[in-house]
Amino acid sequence: MNAPDRYERFVVPEGTKKVSYERDTKIVNAASFTIEREDHTIGNILRMQLHRDPNVLFAGYKLPHPLQYKILVRIHTTSQSSPSQAYRQGIEDLDKELQYLKKAFEEEKIRYEEKQRLSY
């Protein structure tokens, strides 16, 4: 078969950076980030988080090709911020949100299990 091995979707090859940064030479305060071994899941959630930032004028992503396991994220910011600051802040905010979600889920799971235990 011509399909690549499944592990290639997740494992970043040795010597390859997980995230690379390239400044846009035509637009001020714009840049592209290439994130290796990610897909629409991370691309869309990161794009939505970046749209929450008032300093972000544009945030979008694309998958260059279905068999290339990377996404390209483009960010254009106001003069009060830089694309790398917006990217970093977006990742930190997502991390906090996901930690909160995990904690809430685990607490509810404990409550559910306790309720089930008491009903027997």
C-alpha positions in Angstrom: 0.0 0.0 0.0 1.0 3.6 -0.5 -0.3 4.8 2.8 2.3 5.9 5.3 2.7 4.0 8.6 0.2 5.0 11.3 2.9 6.1 13.8 4.0 8.8 11.3 0.9 10.7 12.2 2.0 11.2 15.8 5.8 10.8 16.2 7.8 13.9 15.3 10.9 12.7 13.4 14.3 13.2 15.1 15.8 16.6 14.2 12.4 18.1 13.4 11.0 20.9 15.5 7.4 20.5 16.7 6.7 24.2 16.0 8.5 26.4 13.5 8.0 30.1 13.0 8.3 32.2 9.9 7.7 35.9 9.8 5.7 37.4 7.0 7.8 39.8 4.9 4.8 41.5 3.2 2.5 42.2 6.2 3.6 43.8 9.4 2.8 41.8 12.6 2.0 38.6 10.6 3.6 35.2 10.8 3.1 31.6 10.0 3.6 28.7 12.4 4.1 25.2 11.2 3.0 22.6 13.7 4.2 19.1 13.0 2.1 16.0 13.6 -1.2 17.8 14.2 -4.5 18.0 12.3 -7.8 19.8 12.3 -8.4 19.1 16.0 -5.6 21.3 17.2 -5.8 23.7 14.2 -9.5 24.6 14.8 -9.3 24.9 18.6 -6.2 27.1 18.4 -7.8 29.2 15.7 -10.9 29.7 17.8 -8.8 30.6 20.9 -6.8 33.1 18.9 -10.1 34.8 17.7 -10.9 35.5 21.4 -7.8 37.7 21.6 -8.7 41.4 20.8 -5.2 42.0 19.5 -5.5 39.3 16.8 -6.8 40.6 13.5 -6.7 37.3 11.6 -6.1 33.7 12.6 -6.5 30.8 10.3 -5.0 27.4 9.6 -4.8 24.9 6.8 -3.6 21.4 6.2 -1.2 21.5 3.2 -2.0 17.9 2.1 -3.9 15.0 3.7 -0.8 12.8 3.7 1.4 15.5 5.3 0.8 15.5 9.0 1.2 19.2 9.8 -0.8 22.3 9.9 0.0 25.9 9.0 -1.3 28.5 11.3 -1.3 32.2 10.1 -1.7 35.0 12.7 -1.9 38.7 12.0 -2.0 41.0 15.1 -2.3 44.7 15.9 0.7 46.7 16.8 0.1 46.1 20.5 1.0 42.5 20.2 3.1 40.1 18.0 2.1 36.9 16.4 4.4 34.9 18.7 2.9 36.5 21.8 -0.6 35.8 20.6 0.4 32.2 19.8 2.0 31.7 23.2 -1.0 33.3 25.0 -3.5 31.2 23.0 -1.7 28.0 23.9 -1.5 29.0 27.6 -5.2 29.9 27.7 -6.1 26.6 26.0 -4.0 24.7 28.5 -5.8 26.4 31.4 -9.2 25.7 29.9 -8.4 22.0 29.3 -7.1 21.7 32.9 -10.4 23.1 34.1 -12.4 20.8 31.9 -10.4 17.8 33.1 -10.9 18.7 36.7 -14.6 19.3 36.3 -15.0 15.9 34.5 -13.0 14.1 37.2 -15.1 15.7 39.9 -18.3 14.7 38.2 -17.1 11.2 37.6 -16.4 10.8 41.3 -19.9 12.1 42.2 -21.4 9.7 39.7 -19.5 6.7 41.0 -20.4 7.7 44.6 -24.0 7.9 43.7 -23.8 4.5 41.9 -22.1 3.0 44.9 -24.7 4.3 47.4 -27.7 3.1 45.2 -26.6 -0.5 45.5 
